[in-house]
């Protein structure tokens, strides 16, 4: 996650149930075409392509060409970066809560 808006983009992309389902489907590491991704979904190919574009923009998937077909595969590094970001925020909160606890226990 290089730019400062990357965590927001990533979490916004994951905040949609359809996109979250697509990521879950790609979590096995296998590349899939749009047709394969859309088989179980009650949405149009155009809507699916838009969801995949959001995931691409957030760095969650990578697109490759195999002949005329586009295939999508999950980028696990993006998930690791999100986890690292959440760990950093969690550590900040742990420190803040620890200081608050010490302050309250000391009688403020």
C-alpha positions as a Markdown table, in Angstrom:
| # | Residue | x | y | z |
|---|---|---|---|---|
| 1 | Unk | 0.0 | 0.0 | 0.0 |
| 2 | Unk | 2.1 | 2.8 | -1.3 |
| 3 | Unk | -0.1 | 5.9 | -1.2 |
| 4 | Unk | -1.8 | 7.4 | 1.8 |
| 5 | Unk | -5.3 | 6.6 | 0.4 |
| 6 | Unk | -4.5 | 2.9 | -0.3 |
| 7 | Unk | -5.9 | 1.6 | 3.0 |
| 8 | Unk | -9.1 | 3.5 | 2.4 |
| 9 | Unk | -9.4 | 2.2 | -1.2 |
| 10 | Unk | -8.6 | -1.3 | -0.1 |
| 11 | Unk | -11.2 | -1.4 | 2.7 |
| 12 | Unk | -13.8 | 0.3 | 0.5 |
| 13 | Unk | -13.3 | -2.4 | -2.1 |
| 14 | Unk | -13.6 | -5.1 | 0.5 |
| 15 | Unk | -16.7 | -3.4 | 2.0 |
| 16 | Unk | -19.0 | -4.6 | -0.8 |
| 17 | Unk | -20.4 | -8.1 | -0.3 |
| 18 | Unk | -20.1 | -9.0 | -4.0 |
| 19 | Unk | -16.4 | -7.9 | -4.1 |
| 20 | Unk | -15.7 | -9.7 | -0.8 |
| 21 | Unk | -17.2 | -12.8 | -2.3 |
| 22 | Unk | -15.0 | -12.5 | -5.4 |
| 23 | Unk | -11.9 | -12.2 | -3.2 |
| 24 | Unk | -13.1 | -15.3 | -1.2 |
| 25 | Unk | -13.5 | -17.2 | -4.5 |
| 26 | Unk | -10.0 | -16.2 | -5.6 |
| 27 | Unk | -8.4 | -16.9 | -2.3 |
| 28 | Unk | -7.3 | -20.4 | -3.5 |
| 29 | Unk | -4.8 | -18.7 | -5.7 |
| 30 | Unk | -6.3 | -20.0 | -9.0 |
| 31 | Unk | -6.7 | -17.6 | -11.9 |
| 32 | Unk | -10.2 | -17.3 | -13.3 |
| 33 | Unk | -11.9 | -15.7 | -16.2 |
| 34 | Unk | -14.8 | -13.3 | -15.9 |
| 35 | Unk | -17.1 | -16.1 | -17.1 |
| 36 | Unk | -15.8 | -18.4 | -14.4 |
| 37 | Unk | -16.1 | -15.7 | -11.8 |
| 38 | Unk | -19.7 | -14.9 | -12.8 |
| 39 | Unk | -21.1 | -18.5 | -12.9 |
| 40 | Unk | -22.6 | -18.5 | -9.4 |
| 41 | Unk | -23.6 | -14.8 | -9.4 |
| 42 | Unk | -26.9 | -13.3 | -10.3 |
| 43 | Unk | -25.3 | -10.2 | -11.9 |
| 44 | Unk | -24.4 | -9.2 | -15.5 |
| 45 | Unk | -21.0 | -9.6 | -17.0 |
| 46 | Unk | -20.8 | -5.8 | -17.2 |
| 47 | Unk | -21.5 | -5.4 | -13.4 |
| 48 | Unk | -19.0 | -8.1 | -12.6 |
| 49 | Unk | -16.4 | -6.3 | -14.7 |
| 50 | Unk | -17.0 | -3.1 | -12.8 |
| 51 | Unk | -16.5 | -5.0 | -9.5 |
| 52 | Unk | -13.3 | -6.5 | -10.7 |
| 53 | Unk | -12.1 | -3.1 | -11.9 |
| 54 | Unk | -12.6 | -1.8 | -8.3 |
| 55 | Unk | -10.6 | -4.8 | -7.0 |
| 56 | Unk | -7.9 | -4.1 | -9.5 |
| 57 | Unk | -7.7 | -0.4 | -8.5 |
| 58 | Unk | -7.3 | -1.4 | -4.9 |
| 59 | Unk | -4.5 | -3.8 | -5.7 |
| 60 | Unk | -6.4 | -6.8 | -4.5 |
| 61 | Unk | -6.4 | -8.7 | -7.9 |
| 62 | Unk | -4.1 | -8.8 | -10.9 |
| 63 | Unk | -5.4 | -9.3 | -14.5 |
| 64 | Unk | -3.5 | -11.3 | -17.1 |
| 65 | Unk | -4.3 | -12.1 | -20.7 |
| 66 | Unk | -4.5 | -15.6 | -22.0 |
| 67 | Unk | -5.3 | -15.2 | -25.7 |
| 68 | Unk | -8.4 | -13.1 | -25.9 |
| 69 | Unk | -9.5 | -14.0 | -22.3 |
| 70 | Unk | -8.7 | -11.9 | -19.2 |
| 71 | Unk | -8.0 | -13.9 | -16.1 |
| 72 | Unk | -7.9 | -12.6 | -12.5 |
| 73 | Unk | -5.9 | -13.8 | -9.6 |
| 74 | Unk | -5.8 | -12.5 | -6.0 |
| 75 | Unk | -2.8 | -10.5 | -4.9 |
| 76 | Unk | -2.1 | -11.8 | -1.3 |
| 77 | Unk | 0.4 | -9.0 | -0.7 |
| 78 | Unk | -2.5 | -6.5 | -0.6 |
| 79 | Unk | -4.2 | -8.6 | 2.2 |
| 80 | Unk | -0.9 | -8.7 | 4.1 |
| 81 | Unk | -0.5 | -5.0 | 3.8 |
| 82 | Unk | -4.1 | -4.5 | 5.1 |
| 83 | Unk | -3.4 | -6.7 | 8.0 |
| 84 | Unk | -0.1 | -4.8 | 8.7 |
| 85 | Unk | -2.1 | -1.5 | 8.6 |
| 86 | Unk | -4.7 | -2.9 | 11.0 |
| 87 | Unk | -1.9 | -4.2 | 13.3 |
| 88 | Unk | -0.4 | -0.7 | 13.4 |
| 89 | Unk | -3.7 | 0.9 | 14.3 |
| 90 | Unk | -4.3 | -1.7 | 16.9 |
| 91 | Unk | -0.9 | -1.1 | 18.5 |
| 92 | Unk | -1.7 | 2.7 | 18.6 |
| 93 | Unk | -5.0 | 2.0 | 20.4 |
| 94 | Unk | -3.3 | -0.5 | 22.8 |
| 95 | Unk | -0.8 | 2.2 | 23.7 |
| 96 | Unk | -3.6 | 4.9 | 24.1 |
| 97 | Unk | -5.7 | 2.6 | 26.2 |
| 98 | Unk | -2.7 | 1.6 | 28.4 |
| 99 | Unk | -2.0 | 5.3 | 29.1 |
| 100 | Unk | -5.7 | 5.9 | 29.9 |
| 101 | Unk | -5.7 | 3.0 | 32.3 |
| 102 | Unk | -2.6 | 4.2 | 34.0 |
| 103 | Unk | -4.0 | 7.7 | 34.3 |
| 104 | Unk | -7.3 | 6.4 | 35.8 |
| 105 | Unk | -5.5 | 4.1 | 38.2 |
| 106 | Unk | -3.2 | 6.9 | 39.4 |
| 107 | Unk | -6.2 | 9.0 | 40.2 |
| 108 | Unk | -5.8 | 11.4 | 37.3 |
